Amino acid sequence: MTHEEAIEWINGNRSMANIMPRDPLETWQVRVAEADAAMIQQAYWMLRALNEKIVNA
């Protein structure tokens, strides 16, 4: 994940809604919410690591 992509996730400009298969439809919203939460968490840790200079951009 790039710095720009991480910022987009944190700002809510990205979602897995268009990537996740809709079947079974009964669990689609839950799966999208879980995937989005995981990506936002990844973005948080990426930005934190960049901020603390643990990784280079």
PDB file of N, H, CA, C and O in Angstrom:
ATOM      1  N   MET A   1       0.852  -1.166   0.000  1.00  0.00           N
ATOM      2  CA  MET A   1       0.000   0.000   0.000  1.00  0.00           C
ATOM      3  C   MET A   1       0.898   1.228   0.000  1.00  0.00           C
ATOM      4  O   MET A   1       1.829   1.337   0.798  1.00  0.00           O
ATOM      5  N   THR A   2       0.605   2.137  -0.897  1.00  0.00           N
ATOM      6  H   THR A   2      -0.152   2.049  -1.545  1.00  0.00           H
ATOM      7  CA  THR A   2       1.380   3.368  -0.973  1.00  0.00           C
ATOM      8  C   THR A   2       0.856   4.388   0.041  1.00  0.00           C
ATOM      9  O   THR A   2      -0.220   4.224   0.616  1.00  0.00           O
ATOM     10  N   HIS A   3       1.635   5.426   0.239  1.00  0.00           N
ATOM     11  H   HIS A   3       2.509   5.559  -0.227  1.00  0.00           H
ATOM     12  CA  HIS A   3       1.250   6.497   1.154  1.00  0.00           C
ATOM     13  C   HIS A   3      -0.063   7.141   0.693  1.00  0.00           C
ATOM     14  O   HIS A   3      -0.954   7.386   1.506  1.00  0.00           O
ATOM     15  N   GLU A   4      -0.177   7.411  -0.600  1.00  0.00           N
ATOM     16  H   GLU A   4       0.547   7.212  -1.260  1.00  0.00           H
ATOM     17  CA  GLU A   4      -1.377   8.040  -1.143  1.00  0.00           C
ATOM     18  C   GLU A   4      -2.598   7.142  -0.982  1.00  0.00           C
ATOM     19  O   GLU A   4      -3.681   7.610  -0.631  1.00  0.00           O
ATOM     20  N   GLU A   5      -2.415   5.855  -1.240  1.00  0.00           N
ATOM     21  H   GLU A   5      -1.535   5.476  -1.526  1.00  0.00           H
ATOM     22  CA  GLU A   5      -3.517   4.906  -1.098  1.00  0.00           C
ATOM     23  C   GLU A   5      -3.957   4.801   0.357  1.00  0.00           C
ATOM     24  O   GLU A   5      -5.152   4.724   0.642  1.00  0.00           O
ATOM     25  N   ALA A   6      -3.002   4.799   1.273  1.00  0.00           N
ATOM     26  H   ALA A   6      -2.031   4.862   1.042  1.00  0.00           H
ATOM     27  CA  ALA A   6      -3.335   4.734   2.696  1.00  0.00           C
ATOM     28  C   ALA A   6      -4.157   5.948   3.119  1.00  0.00           C
ATOM     29  O   ALA A   6      -5.119   5.818   3.876  1.00  0.00           O
ATOM     30  N   ILE A   7      -3.784   7.111   2.636  1.00  0.00           N
ATOM     31  H   ILE A   7      -3.002   7.217   2.021  1.00  0.00           H
ATOM     32  CA  ILE A   7      -4.544   8.326   2.970  1.00  0.00           C
ATOM     33  C   ILE A   7      -5.959   8.247   2.406  1.00  0.00           C
ATOM     34  O   ILE A   7      -6.909   8.675   3.061  1.00  0.00           O
ATOM     35  N   GLU A   8      -6.110   7.709   1.209  1.00  0.00           N
ATOM     36  H   GLU A   8      -5.338   7.360   0.676  1.00  0.00           H
ATOM     37  CA  GLU A   8      -7.440   7.556   0.622  1.00  0.00           C
ATOM     38  C   GLU A   8      -8.305   6.613   1.460  1.00  0.00           C
ATOM     39  O   GLU A   8      -9.493   6.875   1.648  1.00  0.00           O
ATOM     40  N   TRP A   9      -7.729   5.526   1.963  1.00  0.00           N
ATOM     41  H   TRP A   9      -6.764   5.314   1.810  1.00  0.00           H
ATOM     42  CA  TRP A   9      -8.481   4.602   2.821  1.00  0.00           C
ATOM     43  C   TRP A   9      -8.895   5.288   4.117  1.00  0.00           C
ATOM     44  O   TRP A   9     -10.044   5.171   4.542  1.00  0.00           O
ATOM     45  N   ILE A  10      -7.970   6.000   4.743  1.00  0.00           N
ATOM     46  H   ILE A  10      -7.037   6.096   4.398  1.00  0.00           H
ATOM     47  CA  ILE A  10      -8.274   6.684   6.003  1.00  0.00           C
ATOM     48  C   ILE A  10      -9.360   7.734   5.802  1.00  0.00           C
ATOM     49  O   ILE A  10     -10.215   7.917   6.669  1.00  0.00           O
ATOM     50  N   ASN A  11      -9.331   8.422   4.670  1.00  0.00           N
ATOM     51  H   ASN A  11      -8.636   8.274   3.966  1.00  0.00           H
ATOM     52  CA  ASN A  11     -10.325   9.456   4.384  1.00  0.00           C
ATOM     53  C   ASN A  11     -11.662   8.893   3.924  1.00  0.00           C
ATOM     54  O   ASN A  11     -12.618   9.648   3.751  1.00  0.00           O
ATOM     55  N   GLY A  12     -11.749   7.578   3.721  1.00  0.00           N
ATOM     56  H   GLY A  12     -10.972   6.964   3.861  1.00  0.00           H
ATOM     57  CA  GLY A  12     -13.003   6.962   3.301  1.00  0.00           C
ATOM     58  C   GLY A  12     -13.281   7.059   1.817  1.00  0.00           C
ATOM     59  O   GLY A  12     -14.428   6.930   1.389  1.00  0.00           O
ATOM     60  N   ASN A  13     -12.246   7.285   1.026  1.00  0.00           N
ATOM     61  H   ASN A  13     -11.314   7.390   1.373  1.00  0.00           H
ATOM     62  CA  ASN A  13     -12.421   7.414  -0.421  1.00  0.00           C
ATOM     63  C   ASN A  13     -12.305   6.085  -1.158  1.00  0.00           C
ATOM     64  O   ASN A  13     -12.436   6.050  -2.382  1.00  0.00           O
ATOM     65  N   ARG A  14     -12.065   5.011  -0.451  1.00  0.00           N
ATOM     66  H   ARG A  14     -11.958   5.040   0.542  1.00  0.00           H
ATOM     67  CA  ARG A  14     -11.927   3.701  -1.080  1.00  0.00           C
ATOM     68  C   ARG A  14     -12.839   2.702  -0.380  1.00  0.00           C
ATOM     69  O   ARG A  14     -13.191   2.875   0.787  1.00  0.00           O
ATOM     70  N   SER A  15     -13.213   1.658  -1.107  1.00  0.00           N
ATOM     71  H   SER A  15     -12.927   1.518  -2.055  1.00  0.00           H
ATOM     72  CA  SER A  15     -14.046   0.605  -0.540  1.00  0.00           C
ATOM     73  C   SER A  15     -13.849  -0.675  -1.339  1.00  0.00           C
ATOM     74  O   SER A  15     -13.503  -0.640  -2.520  1.00  0.00           O
ATOM     75  N   MET A  16     -14.071  -1.795  -0.684  1.00  0.00           N
ATOM     76  H   MET A  16     -14.352  -1.824   0.276  1.00  0.00           H
ATOM     77  CA  MET A  16     -13.989  -3.097  -1.340  1.00  0.00           C
ATOM     78  C   MET A  16     -15.337  -3.502  -1.939  1.00  0.00           C
ATOM     79  O   MET A  16     -15.465  -4.610  -2.460  1.00  0.00           O
ATOM     80  N   ALA A  17     -16.338  -2.631  -1.874  1.00  0.00           N
ATOM     81  H   ALA A  17     -16.234  -1.732  -1.450  1.00  0.00           H
ATOM     82  CA  ALA A  17     -17.697  -2.969  -2.302  1.00  0.00           C
ATOM     83  C   ALA A  17     -17.757  -3.436  -3.754  1.00  0.00           C
ATOM     84  O   ALA A  17     -18.539  -4.331  -4.075  1.00  0.00           O
ATOM     85  N   ASN A  18     -16.955  -2.856  -4.631  1.00  0.00           N
ATOM     86  H   ASN A  18     -16.320  -2.129  -4.370  1.00  0.00           H
ATOM     87  CA  ASN A  18     -16.994  -3.235  -6.045  1.00  0.00           C
ATOM     88  C   ASN A  18     -16.132  -4.449  -6.362  1.00  0.00           C
ATOM     89  O   ASN A  18     -16.193  -4.980  -7.471  1.00  0.00           O
ATOM     90  N   ILE A  19     -15.339  -4.887  -5.407  1.00  0.00           N
ATOM     91  H   ILE A  19     -15.290  -4.456  -4.507  1.00  0.00           H
ATOM     92  CA  ILE A  19     -14.436  -6.012  -5.628  1.00  0.00           C
ATOM     93  C   ILE A  19     -15.018  -7.314  -5.081  1.00  0.00           C
ATOM     94  O   ILE A  19     -14.788  -8.386  -5.640  1.00  0.00           O
ATOM     95  N   MET A  20     -15.768  -7.214  -3.990  1.00  0.00           N
ATOM     96  H   MET A  20     -15.955  -6.342  -3.536  1.00  0.00           H
ATOM     97  CA  MET A  20     -16.295  -8.397  -3.308  1.00  0.00           C
ATOM     98  C   MET A  20     -17.414  -9.038  -4.126  1.00  0.00           C
ATOM     99  O   MET A  20     -18.298  -8.337  -4.619  1.00  0.00           O
ATOM    100  N   PRO A  21     -17.383 -10.361  -4.275  1.00  0.00           N
ATOM    101  CA  PRO A  21     -18.506 -11.027  -4.955  1.00  0.00           C
ATOM    102  C   PRO A  21     -19.788 -10.896  -4.133  1.00  0.00           C
ATOM    103  O   PRO A  21     -19.746 -10.961  -2.905  1.00  0.00           O
ATOM    104  N   ARG A  22     -20.901 -10.717  -4.789  1.00  0.00           N
ATOM    105  H   ARG A  22     -20.935 -10.665  -5.787  1.00  0.00           H
ATOM    106  CA  ARG A  22     -22.167 -10.486  -4.090  1.00  0.00           C
ATOM    107  C   ARG A  22     -22.807 -11.768  -3.558  1.00  0.00           C
ATOM    108  O   ARG A  22     -23.706 -11.698  -2.720  1.00  0.00           O
ATOM    109  N   ASP A  23     -22.378 -12.897  -4.011  1.00  0.00           N
ATOM    110  H   ASP A  23     -21.647 -12.954  -4.692  1.00  0.00           H
ATOM    111  CA  ASP A  23     -22.985 -14.153  -3.555  1.00  0.00           C
ATOM    112  C   ASP A  23     -22.186 -14.759  -2.421  1.00  0.00           C
ATOM    113  O   ASP A  23     -20.963 -14.844  -2.538  1.00  0.00           O
ATOM    114  N   PRO A  24     -22.787 -15.176  -1.353  1.00  0.00           N
ATOM    115  CA  PRO A  24     -24.213 -15.075  -1.040  1.00  0.00           C
ATOM    116  C   PRO A  24     -24.575 -13.661  -0.599  1.00  0.00           C
ATOM    117  O   PRO A  24     -23.870 -13.043   0.199  1.00  0.00           O
ATOM    118  N   LEU A  25     -25.662 -13.174  -1.123  1.00  0.00           N
ATOM    119  H   LEU A  25     -26.235 -13.676  -1.771  1.00  0.00           H
ATOM    120  CA  LEU A  25     -26.107 -11.808  -0.881  1.00  0.00           C
ATOM    121  C   LEU A  25     -26.390 -11.545   0.599  1.00  0.00           C
ATOM    122  O   LEU A  25     -26.252 -10.413   1.064  1.00  0.00           O
ATOM    123  N   GLU A  26     -26.782 -12.569   1.332  1.00  0.00           N
ATOM    124  H   GLU A  26     -26.894 -13.488   0.954  1.00  0.00           H
ATOM    125  CA  GLU A  26     -27.124 -12.407   2.747  1.00  0.00           C
ATOM    126  C   GLU A  26     -25.954 -11.913   3.588  1.00  0.00           C
ATOM    127  O   GLU A  26     -26.158 -11.249   4.604  1.00  0.00           O
ATOM    128  N   THR A  27     -24.746 -12.227   3.180  1.00  0.00           N
ATOM    129  H   THR A  27     -24.579 -12.766   2.355  1.00  0.00           H
ATOM    130  CA  THR A  27     -23.568 -11.839   3.969  1.00  0.00           C
ATOM    131  C   THR A  27     -22.705 -10.797   3.282  1.00  0.00           C
ATOM    132  O   THR A  27     -21.632 -10.460   3.783  1.00  0.00           O
ATOM    133  N   TRP A  28     -23.150 -10.281   2.148  1.00  0.00           N
ATOM    134  H   TRP A  28     -24.022 -10.554   1.741  1.00  0.00           H
ATOM    135  CA  TRP A  28     -22.326  -9.364   1.365  1.00  0.00           C
ATOM    136  C   TRP A  28     -21.959  -8.110   2.150  1.00  0.00           C
ATOM    137  O   TRP A  28     -20.789  -7.726   2.168  1.00  0.00           O
ATOM    138  N   GLN A  29     -22.922  -7.460   2.799  1.00  0.00           N
ATOM    139  H   GLN A  29     -23.872  -7.772   2.785  1.00  0.00           H
ATOM    140  CA  GLN A  29     -22.631  -6.229   3.531  1.00  0.00           C
ATOM    141  C   GLN A  29     -21.640  -6.465   4.662  1.00  0.00           C
ATOM    142  O   GLN A  29     -20.760  -5.638   4.901  1.00  0.00           O
ATOM    143  N   VAL A  30     -21.778  -7.581   5.354  1.00  0.00           N
ATOM    144  H   VAL A  30     -22.493  -8.252   5.159  1.00  0.00           H
ATOM    145  CA  VAL A  30     -20.857  -7.892   6.450  1.00  0.00           C
ATOM    146  C   VAL A  30     -19.452  -8.120   5.910  1.00  0.00           C
ATOM    147  O   VAL A  30     -18.477  -7.626   6.477  1.00  0.00           O
ATOM    148  N   ARG A  31     -19.348  -8.869   4.814  1.00  0.00           N
ATOM    149  H   ARG A  31     -20.140  -9.270   4.354  1.00  0.00           H
ATOM    150  CA  ARG A  31     -18.027  -9.144   4.241  1.00  0.00           C
ATOM    151  C   ARG A  31     -17.365  -7.873   3.734  1.00  0.00           C
ATOM    152  O   ARG A  31     -16.156  -7.705   3.896  1.00  0.00           O
ATOM    153  N   VAL A  32     -18.130  -6.976   3.125  1.00  0.00           N
ATOM    154  H   VAL A  32     -19.112  -7.113   2.993  1.00  0.00           H
ATOM    155  CA  VAL A  32     -17.575  -5.703   2.652  1.00  0.00           C
ATOM    156  C   VAL A  32     -17.116  -4.870   3.842  1.00  0.00           C
ATOM    157  O   VAL A  32     -16.025  -4.301   3.812  1.00  0.00           O
ATOM    158  N   ALA A  33     -17.930  -4.791   4.885  1.00  0.00           N
ATOM    159  H   ALA A  33     -18.816  -5.253   4.910  1.00  0.00           H
ATOM    160  CA  ALA A  33     -17.559  -4.008   6.071  1.00  0.00           C
ATOM    161  C   ALA A  33     -16.297  -4.559   6.720  1.00  0.00           C
ATOM    162  O   ALA A  33     -15.430  -3.790   7.135  1.00  0.00           O
ATOM    163  N   GLU A  34     -16.183  -5.881   6.814  1.00  0.00           N
ATOM    164  H   GLU A  34     -16.888  -6.505   6.478  1.00  0.00           H
ATOM    165  CA  GLU A  34     -14.982  -6.486   7.401  1.00  0.00           C
ATOM    166  C   GLU A  34     -13.757  -6.220   6.539  1.00  0.00           C
ATOM    167  O   GLU A  34     -12.686  -5.911   7.062  1.00  0.00           O
ATOM    168  N   ALA A  35     -13.903  -6.337   5.222  1.00  0.00           N
ATOM    169  H   ALA A  35     -14.773  -6.588   4.797  1.00  0.00           H
ATOM    170  CA  ALA A  35     -12.773  -6.091   4.321  1.00  0.00           C
ATOM    171  C   ALA A  35     -12.350  -4.620   4.376  1.00  0.00           C
ATOM    172  O   ALA A  35     -11.157  -4.315   4.400  1.00  0.00           O
ATOM    173  N   ASP A  36     -13.325  -3.715   4.395  1.00  0.00           N
ATOM    174  H   ASP A  36     -14.294  -3.963   4.375  1.00  0.00           H
ATOM    175  CA  ASP A  36     -13.003  -2.290   4.495  1.00  0.00           C
ATOM    176  C   ASP A  36     -12.295  -1.989   5.815  1.00  0.00           C
ATOM    177  O   ASP A  36     -11.328  -1.227   5.840  1.00  0.00           O
ATOM    178  N   ALA A  37     -12.768  -2.580   6.905  1.00  0.00           N
ATOM    179  H   ALA A  37     -13.553  -3.199   6.885  1.00  0.00           H
ATOM    180  CA  ALA A  37     -12.135  -2.361   8.210  1.00  0.00           C
ATOM    181  C   ALA A  37     -10.698  -2.865   8.209  1.00  0.00           C
ATOM    182  O   ALA A  37      -9.814  -2.227   8.778  1.00  0.00           O
ATOM    183  N   ALA A  38     -10.465  -3.999   7.576  1.00  0.00           N
ATOM    184  H   ALA A  38     -11.184  -4.518   7.114  1.00  0.00           H
ATOM    185  CA  ALA A  38      -9.106  -4.541   7.499  1.00  0.00           C
ATOM    186  C   ALA A  38      -8.192  -3.629   6.686  1.00  0.00           C
ATOM    187  O   ALA A  38      -7.036  -3.427   7.057  1.00  0.00           O
ATOM    188  N   MET A  39      -8.691  -3.080   5.588  1.00  0.00           N
ATOM    189  H   MET A  39      -9.631  -3.244   5.286  1.00  0.00           H
ATOM    190  CA  MET A  39      -7.882  -2.186   4.762  1.00  0.00           C
ATOM    191  C   MET A  39      -7.603  -0.869   5.479  1.00  0.00           C
ATOM    192  O   MET A  39      -6.509  -0.317   5.357  1.00  0.00           O
ATOM    193  N   ILE A  40      -8.581  -0.363   6.221  1.00  0.00           N
ATOM    194  H   ILE A  40      -9.469  -0.811   6.320  1.00  0.00           H
ATOM    195  CA  ILE A  40      -8.366   0.871   6.990  1.00  0.00           C
ATOM    196  C   ILE A  40      -7.341   0.625   8.087  1.00  0.00           C
ATOM    197  O   ILE A  40      -6.504   1.485   8.362  1.00  0.00           O
ATOM    198  N   GLN A  41      -7.402  -0.542   8.715  1.00  0.00           N
ATOM    199  H   GLN A  41      -8.083  -1.241   8.492  1.00  0.00           H
ATOM    200  CA  GLN A  41      -6.409  -0.884   9.735  1.00  0.00           C
ATOM    201  C   GLN A  41      -5.015  -0.969   9.109  1.00  0.00           C
ATOM    202  O   GLN A  41      -4.046  -0.476   9.688  1.00  0.00           O
ATOM    203  N   GLN A  42      -4.909  -1.584   7.945  1.00  0.00           N
ATOM    204  H   GLN A  42      -5.696  -1.985   7.475  1.00  0.00           H
ATOM    205  CA  GLN A  42      -3.625  -1.658   7.246  1.00  0.00           C
ATOM    206  C   GLN A  42      -3.125  -0.255   6.918  1.00  0.00           C
ATOM    207  O   GLN A  42      -1.938   0.031   7.075  1.00  0.00           O
ATOM    208  N   ALA A  43      -4.008   0.612   6.469  1.00  0.00           N
ATOM    209  H   ALA A  43      -4.972   0.380   6.342  1.00  0.00           H
ATOM    210  CA  ALA A  43      -3.625   1.989   6.149  1.00  0.00           C
ATOM    211  C   ALA A  43      -3.131   2.718   7.392  1.00  0.00           C
ATOM    212  O   ALA A  43      -2.145   3.453   7.336  1.00  0.00           O
ATOM    213  N   TYR A  44      -3.815   2.515   8.512  1.00  0.00           N
ATOM    214  H   TYR A  44      -4.616   1.917   8.558  1.00  0.00           H
ATOM    215  CA  TYR A  44      -3.397   3.146   9.770  1.00  0.00           C
ATOM    216  C   TYR A  44      -1.971   2.735  10.130  1.00  0.00           C
ATOM    217  O   TYR A  44      -1.132   3.585  10.431  1.00  0.00           O
ATOM    218  N   TRP A  45      -1.702   1.438  10.097  1.00  0.00           N
ATOM    219  H   TRP A  45      -2.383   0.748   9.852  1.00  0.00           H
ATOM    220  CA  TRP A  45      -0.371   0.956  10.472  1.00  0.00           C
ATOM    221  C   TRP A  45       0.686   1.417   9.472  1.00  0.00           C
ATOM    222  O   TRP A  45       1.821   1.694   9.859  1.00  0.00           O
ATOM    223  N   MET A  46       0.329   1.501   8.198  1.00  0.00           N
ATOM    224  H   MET A  46      -0.593   1.276   7.884  1.00  0.00           H
ATOM    225  CA  MET A  46       1.271   1.984   7.186  1.00  0.00           C
ATOM    226  C   MET A  46       1.620   3.446   7.439  1.00  0.00           C
ATOM    227  O   MET A  46       2.795   3.815   7.428  1.00  0.00           O
ATOM    228  N   LEU A  47       0.609   4.277   7.665  1.00  0.00           N
ATOM    229  H   LEU A  47      -0.345   3.977   7.674  1.00  0.00           H
ATOM    230  CA  LEU A  47       0.866   5.699   7.923  1.00  0.00           C
ATOM    231  C   LEU A  47       1.615   5.898   9.234  1.00  0.00           C
ATOM    232  O   LEU A  47       2.469   6.780   9.332  1.00  0.00           O
ATOM    233  N   ARG A  48       1.306   5.094  10.234  1.00  0.00           N
ATOM    234  H   ARG A  48       0.613   4.378  10.155  1.00  0.00           H
ATOM    235  CA  ARG A  48       2.024   5.199  11.502  1.00  0.00           C
ATOM    236  C   ARG A  48       3.495   4.820  11.312  1.00  0.00           C
ATOM    237  O   ARG A  48       4.380   5.495  11.837  1.00  0.00           O
ATOM    238  N   ALA A  49       3.755   3.759  10.576  1.00  0.00           N
ATOM    239  H   ALA A  49       3.036   3.211  10.149  1.00  0.00           H
ATOM    240  CA  ALA A  49       5.135   3.342  10.324  1.00  0.00           C
ATOM    241  C   ALA A  49       5.884   4.410   9.536  1.00  0.00           C
ATOM    242  O   ALA A  49       7.055   4.668   9.814  1.00  0.00           O
ATOM    243  N   LEU A  50       5.234   5.032   8.564  1.00  0.00           N
ATOM    244  H   LEU A  50       4.283   4.822   8.339  1.00  0.00           H
ATOM    245  CA  LEU A  50       5.871   6.109   7.820  1.00  0.00           C
ATOM    246  C   LEU A  50       6.153   7.299   8.727  1.00  0.00           C
ATOM    247  O   LEU A  50       7.222   7.904   8.650  1.00  0.00           O
ATOM    248  N   ASN A  51       5.202   7.630   9.578  1.00  0.00           N
ATOM    249  H   ASN A  51       4.333   7.138   9.641  1.00  0.00           H
ATOM    250  CA  ASN A  51       5.343   8.769  10.480  1.00  0.00           C
ATOM    251  C   ASN A  51       6.487   8.549  11.478  1.00  0.00           C
ATOM    252  O   ASN A  51       7.225   9.478  11.804  1.00  0.00           O
ATOM    253  N   GLU A  52       6.622   7.305  11.957  1.00  0.00           N
ATOM    254  H   GLU A  52       6.022   6.550  11.692  1.00  0.00           H
ATOM    255  CA  GLU A  52       7.676   6.989  12.925  1.00  0.00           C
ATOM    256  C   GLU A  52       8.991   6.609  12.238  1.00  0.00           C
ATOM    257  O   GLU A  52       9.959   6.222  12.891  1.00  0.00           O
ATOM    258  N   LYS A  53       9.002   6.728  10.907  1.00  0.00           N
ATOM    259  H   LYS A  53       8.215   7.042  10.376  1.00  0.00           H
ATOM    260  CA  LYS A  53      10.194   6.446  10.106  1.00  0.00           C
ATOM    261  C   LYS A  53      10.697   5.005  10.263  1.00  0.00           C
ATOM    262  O   LYS A  53      11.900   4.745  10.228  1.00  0.00           O
ATOM    263  N   ILE A  54       9.757   4.087  10.435  1.00  0.00           N
ATOM    264  H   ILE A  54       8.780   4.299  10.464  1.00  0.00           H
ATOM    265  CA  ILE A  54      10.083   2.660  10.489  1.00  0.00           C
ATOM    266  C   ILE A  54      10.272   2.116   9.080  1.00  0.00           C
ATOM    267  O   ILE A  54      11.089   1.223   8.853  1.00  0.00           O
ATOM    268  N   VAL A  55       9.510   2.661   8.134  1.00  0.00           N
ATOM    269  H   VAL A  55       8.847   3.387   8.318  1.00  0.00           H
ATOM    270  CA  VAL A  55       9.654   2.325   6.724  1.00  0.00           C
ATOM    271  C   VAL A  55       9.845   3.610   5.928  1.00  0.00           C
ATOM    272  O   VAL A  55       9.509   4.696   6.400  1.00  0.00           O
ATOM    273  N   ASN A  56      10.379   3.486   4.737  1.00  0.00           N
ATOM    274  H   ASN A  56      10.652   2.604   4.353  1.00  0.00           H
ATOM    275  CA  ASN A  56      10.567   4.639   3.866  1.00  0.00           C
ATOM    276  C   ASN A  56       9.456   4.693   2.835  1.00  0.00           C
ATOM    277  O   ASN A  56       8.970   3.661   2.373  1.00  0.00           O
ATOM    278  N   ALA A  57       9.064   5.894   2.481  1.00  0.00           N
ATOM    279  H   ALA A  57       9.458   6.733   2.857  1.00  0.00           H
ATOM    280  CA  ALA A  57       7.995   6.067   1.472  1.00  0.00           C
ATOM    281  C   ALA A  57       8.515   5.796   0.091  1.00  0.00           C
ATOM    282  O   ALA A  57       7.764   5.891  -0.880  1.00  0.00           O
TER     283      ALA A  57
END
